[in-house]
Amino acid sequence: MKQNNILIILVGVLIIGVVIISVLLHIRKNKDLLRLWIEYDVAKLTGDKAKALELGRAFYKRKKGNLTIYDEQNLANDLSAIK
């Protein structure tokens, strides 16, 4: 009976550890996305089209795992608005 209780406790601790690691990875991903989005906006505001395109592509790739034609169209629209 003691071994079962110890095993149950260990499994519980393991599950909690996995949940904590998952949450931390999710926070880190969102932090990276926010950083990319801010840098993208700054590049647009400063008129640096090349850097804005690079950062915009990096943002969408990081967010979705790949870049779609719709993402490219959004980027093209944003860049055409830069003076």
C-alpha positions in Angstrom: 0.0 0.0 0.0 2.9 2.4 0.8 4.4 1.8 -2.6 1.2 2.6 -4.3 0.9 5.9 -2.4 4.5 6.8 -3.2 3.9 6.0 -6.9 0.8 8.1 -7.0 2.6 11.0 -5.4 5.5 10.7 -7.9 3.2 10.6 -10.9 1.4 13.7 -9.5 4.7 15.5 -9.1 5.7 14.5 -12.6 2.4 15.8 -14.1 2.8 19.1 -12.3 6.3 19.4 -13.6 5.1 18.8 -17.2 2.4 21.4 -16.8 4.8 24.0 -15.4 7.3 23.4 -18.2 4.5 23.7 -20.8 3.3 27.0 -19.3 6.8 28.4 -19.3 7.4 27.4 -22.9 4.0 29.0 -23.9 5.0 32.3 -22.1 8.4 32.3 -23.7 6.8 31.8 -27.2 4.4 34.7 -26.6 7.2 36.9 -25.3 9.2 36.3 -28.5 6.1 37.0 -30.6 5.5 40.3 -28.7 9.2 41.3 -29.2 9.0 40.6 -32.9 5.7 42.5 -33.3 7.1 45.5 -31.5 10.3 45.5 -33.6 8.2 45.2 -36.7 6.1 48.2 -35.7 9.2 50.2 -34.9 10.7 49.4 -38.3 7.5 50.5 -40.0 7.4 53.7 -38.0 11.0 54.5 -38.9 10.4 53.7 -42.6 12.9 50.8 -42.8 11.0 48.6 -45.3 13.7 46.0 -45.6 13.8 45.4 -41.8 10.0 45.6 -41.5 9.7 42.9 -44.2 12.3 40.7 -42.4 10.7 41.1 -39.0 7.1 40.7 -40.3 8.0 37.4 -42.0 9.8 36.3 -38.8 6.7 37.2 -36.8 4.2 35.2 -38.9 6.6 32.2 -39.2 7.0 32.1 -35.4 3.3 32.6 -34.9 1.9 30.1 -37.3 4.9 27.9 -38.2 4.9 29.0 -41.8 4.2 32.0 -44.0 1.0 32.0 -46.0 0.1 34.0 -49.1 -2.3 35.9 -46.9 0.5 36.9 -44.5 2.6 38.0 -47.5 -0.3 40.1 -48.7 -0.7 41.7 -45.2 3.0 42.5 -45.2 2.8 44.0 -48.7 -0.1 46.2 -47.6 1.8 47.4 -44.5 4.9 48.1 -46.5 3.1 50.0 -49.2 1.7 52.3 -46.5 5.3 53.2 -45.4 6.4 56.6 -46.8 
